[in-house]
Amino acid sequence: MNRNQSLAPTIRRLGLLALVFALQTVASAEVTLTHVHGLSFSADGKQLYVPSHVGLAVYSGGHWSNAAGPQHDYMGFAATKNGFYSSGHPAAGSDLVNPFGLMKSADGGKTWTRLGLQREADFQLLAASHDTSAVYVYNAAPNSRMSQPGLYSTLNDGLEWKHAEARGPERPPVALAVHPTKPATVAVGTKSGLFLSEDGGNSFRPLGERRQVVGVFFDLDGKELWYSSFAGQASLTRLGWSTSKNAEVKLPPLTQDAVAYIAQNPIDRSEYAIATFERSVYLSNDAGKTWRRIADRGRGS
């Protein structure tokens, strides 16, 4: 056997590794976050999902890819232990009507089950309880199931909707979160502050400082409420909602940007992700002490 023959298997192996790396690089380069309409980990904690204007982007194993399934315009989006809930608009060529109303996927967005209000409602503000699957939406206009605009909830995948009186906040919500195990506990962020309800959204009390709140998230232990705000610069706060103790989370440098969405890995609960209004995405493996950028203004990195 000559030297070239002995090296052939190694060369082929290196060539295969180079091809795999190239394909992974191309897959990452092709993913562009045109909008960011939510942020959620999969139930097994292995994937981070970013719903956007052209389908679901997935970050896993250090690489970005497009999720299997239709490239719908996913607007309101939330994850539970049993799957995803979403609203929005269908992709070109889809047999779904516009807008979606409420839909649910139990297979990572490959297929979706219609839960009602198709052609009637586009819930751009939607949140779900991780363990109970209670879903809250902010409805902008009346429809056949909702007689007036406002905050509504369902405990049975849209079979019944309950209107919440939403006493307390002076302005409409711009951010919404539901407690992971207590379906009657819901938080909203508004231009005038953070508010919490423990009666299904009928009455709210203010929490924290009275400043513009643009993102809100209950951690999966249900003990802390994370909220983001913007007053000339971005900030992120962890609030013990039952104790009123809070701590500022150190953010990576954000220029004319703020945190829009927060997510927590349900398996490794020290891992958090944040997505910004300018479409940057960061991961933290130490509960927010340090952050690593995985997307820069829409481009996967």
C-alpha positions in Angstrom: 0.0 0.0 0.0 1.5 3.4 -1.0 1.2 6.5 1.1 -1.6 8.0 -1.0 -3.7 4.8 -0.5 -3.1 4.8 3.3 -4.2 8.5 3.4 -7.4 8.0 1.3 -9.7 7.0 4.2 -8.6 10.0 6.2 -9.0 12.3 3.2 -12.5 11.0 2.6 -13.4 11.4 6.3 -12.1 15.0 6.4 -14.0 15.7 3.2 -17.2 14.4 4.7 -16.6 16.5 7.8 -16.0 19.6 5.7 -19.2 18.9 3.8 -21.2 18.6 7.0 -19.7 21.8 8.3 -20.4 23.6 5.0 -24.0 22.4 5.0 -24.4 23.6 8.7 -22.9 26.9 7.8 -25.2 27.3 4.8 -28.3 26.3 7.0 -27.3 29.0 9.5 -26.6 31.6 6.9 -30.0 31.1 5.2 -32.0 31.8 8.4 -33.0 35.4 8.7 -35.3 36.6 11.4 -37.5 39.1 9.4 -39.6 39.7 12.5 -39.6 38.2 16.0 -43.1 37.4 17.3 -42.2 35.3 20.3 -39.6 33.1 21.9 -39.9 29.6 23.3 -37.9 26.5 24.1 -39.2 23.0 23.1 -40.6 20.8 25.9 -37.4 18.7 25.8 -35.2 21.8 26.1 -33.2 20.9 23.0 -34.5 23.6 20.6 -35.1 27.3 20.9 -38.0 28.5 18.6 -38.3 32.0 17.2 -41.6 32.6 15.4 -41.5 35.2 12.7 -43.0 36.6 9.5 -41.9 33.6 7.4 -42.2 30.5 9.7 -40.4 29.2 12.7 -36.6 29.5 13.1 -34.9 27.0 15.3 -31.6 27.2 17.2 -30.2 23.9 18.3 -26.7 22.4 18.7 -25.1 25.7 17.9 -26.8 26.2 14.6 -29.9 27.9 13.1 -32.3 26.2 10.8 -35.9 26.6 9.5 -38.4 24.3 11.3 -40.2 21.7 9.4 -43.7 22.7 8.5 -45.4 25.7 6.7 -43.8 29.1 6.8 -46.8 30.9 8.2 -46.7 34.4 9.6 -46.9 33.5 13.3 -48.0 36.4 15.4 -49.0 35.7 19.0 -47.1 32.6 20.0 -46.7 30.7 23.3 -45.3 27.3 24.3 -46.6 24.9 27.0 -45.4 21.4 28.0 -47.9 20.0 25.5 -47.2 22.1 22.5 -47.4 25.6 20.8 -50.3 28.0 20.5 -50.3 30.7 17.8 -52.3 33.1 15.8 -51.3 34.9 12.6 -51.6 34.6 8.9 -51.2 31.6 6.5 -48.2 31.0 4.2 -48.7 31.3 0.4 -50.4 28.1 -0.9 -51.8 27.1 2.5 -55.3 25.8 2.9 -55.8 27.8 6.1 -57.9 30.8 6.1 -56.8 34.3 7.0 -56.4 35.2 9.8 -55.8 32.0 11.9 -57.8 32.8 15.0 -56.3 30.3 17.5 -54.2 27.2 16.5 -52.3 24.6 18.4 -49.4 22.3 17.3 -48.2 19.2 19.2 -45.3 18.4 16.9 -43.1 21.4 16.8 -45.0 23.4 14.2 -45.1 20.7 11.5 -48.9 20.5 11.7 -51.6 22.7 13.3 -55.0 22.1 14.7 -57.6 24.9 14.3 -59.2 25.9 17.6 -61.7 28.5 16.3 -62.1 32.1 15.2 -60.6 31.6 11.8 -61.2 34.6 9.5 -62.2 36.6 12.6 -59.2 37.2 14.9 -55.5 37.8 14.8 -54.3 37.7 18.3 -51.0 39.5 18.2 -50.8 39.4 22.0 -51.1 35.8 23.3 -49.7 33.9 26.3 -50.2 30.5 27.8 -49.6 28.8 31.2 -46.8 26.2 30.7 -48.3 23.5 32.9 -52.1 24.1 32.7 -52.4 25.3 29.0 -54.6 28.2 30.0 -54.5 30.7 27.1 -54.9 34.4 27.4 -55.3 36.8 24.5 -55.8 40.5 24.0 -58.6 40.9 21.5 -58.5 44.2 19.5 -62.0 44.0 18.0 -65.3 42.2 18.6 -65.9 38.8 16.9 -68.5 36.0 17.1 -67.1 34.7 20.4 -66.0 38.0 22.0 -68.6 40.7 22.2 -66.1 43.5 22.9 -62.4 44.2 22.7 -60.2 43.3 25.7 -58.5 40.5 27.6 -60.0 37.0 27.3 -59.0 33.5 28.5 -59.8 29.9 27.7 -59.1 26.8 29.7 -60.3 24.3 27.1 -58.5 25.2 23.8 -61.0 27.8 22.7 -64.3 25.9 23.4 -65.2 28.6 25.9 -63.8 32.1 26.3 -64.1 34.3 29.4 -63.9 38.1 29.3 -61.8 39.7 32.0 -62.7 43.1 33.4 -59.1 44.2 33.6 -59.5 46.8 36.2 -56.4 48.7 37.2 -54.1 49.3 34.1 -54.8 52.7 32.6 -53.5 51.6 29.2 -53.9 48.6 27.0 -51.3 45.8 27.5 -48.3 45.5 25.2 -46.9 42.4 27.0 -48.6 39.4 28.5 -47.6 36.4 30.7 -49.5 33.6 32.5 -48.2 31.8 35.7 -47.0 28.3 34.8 -49.2 26.5 37.3 -51.8 29.0 38.4 -54.1 29.8 35.5 -55.8 32.7 37.2 -52.5 34.6 37.8 -51.6 36.8 34.8 -49.3 39.7 34.3 -49.4 42.6 31.8 -46.9 45.2 30.8 -48.2 48.6 29.7 -46.7 52.0 28.8 -47.4 53.0 32.4 -46.0 49.9 34.3 -46.3 46.3 35.3 -49.5 44.9 36.7 -50.5 41.6 38.2 -53.9 39.9 38.6 -54.7 36.8 40.6 -58.3 36.6 39.7 -58.1 35.8 36.0 -57.5 39.3 34.9 -60.5 41.0 36.5 -58.5 43.2 38.8 -54.8 44.1 38.6 -52.4 45.7 41.1 -49.2 47.6 40.1 -45.8 46.1 40.7 -42.4 47.7 40.6 -41.7 51.2 39.3 -44.2 53.0 37.1 -42.3 52.9 33.9 -42.9 51.5 30.4 -42.8 47.7 30.4 -42.4 46.0 27.0 -41.8 42.4 27.9 -42.9 40.1 30.7 -42.3 36.4 31.7 -43.0 34.1 34.6 -40.2 31.8 35.3 -41.2 28.1 35.3 -40.9 27.7 39.0 -43.6 30.4 39.3 -41.7 32.4 41.9 -40.2 35.2 39.8 -41.6 37.6 37.2 -39.1 38.8 34.7 -39.9 42.1 33.0 -38.2 44.4 30.5 -38.5 48.1 30.1 -37.1 51.0 28.2 -36.6 54.5 29.4 -33.8 55.8 27.2 -32.0 52.5 27.7 -33.0 48.9 28.0 -33.4 47.2 31.4 -34.4 43.7 32.6 -35.6 43.0 36.1 -36.3 39.8 38.1 -39.1 40.4 40.6 -40.3 38.1 43.3 -43.9 38.9 42.7 -45.1 37.6 46.0 -42.3 39.2 48.0 -41.7 42.4 45.9 -37.9 41.7 46.0 -36.3 42.5 42.7 -32.9 42.4 41.1 -31.6 43.9 37.9 -30.3 41.5 35.3 -27.2 42.7 33.5 -27.9 43.0 29.8 -25.5 42.8 26.9 -25.0 46.1 25.2 -28.2 47.1 23.4 -28.2 50.2 21.2 -31.6 51.8 20.7 -33.1 48.4 21.5 -34.9 46.6 24.3 -35.9 43.0 25.3 -39.1 42.0 23.7 -39.3 38.3 24.8 -37.9 36.1 27.5 -37.8 32.3 27.6 -36.5 29.6 30.0 -35.4 26.1 29.2 -37.8 23.7 30.9 -35.2 21.0 31.4 -32.1 23.1 32.2 -33.7 25.9 34.1 -30.5 27.9 34.5 -30.7 28.5 30.7 -32.6 31.6 29.5 -33.0 33.3 26.2 -33.9 36.8 25.3 -35.0 38.3 21.9 -34.9 42.0 21.2 -37.1 44.3 19.1 -34.3 44.7 16.6 -34.2 40.9 16.2 -31.1 40.0 18.2 -31.2 36.8 20.3 -29.0 36.0 23.3 -28.6 32.9 25.4 -27.5 32.6 29.1 -26.5 29.4 30.8 -26.2 31.0 34.2 -29.7 32.5 34.8 -28.8 35.8 33.3 -25.4 36.6 34.7 -23.7 36.4 31.3 -25.1 36.4 27.8 -23.9 35.0 24.4 -25.3 36.4 21.2 -26.7 33.9 18.7 -28.4 36.3 16.3 -27.4 39.8 15.5 -30.3 42.0 14.2 -31.9 39.1 12.4 -28.8 37.3 11.2 -28.0 34.0 12.9 -24.5 33.8 14.3 
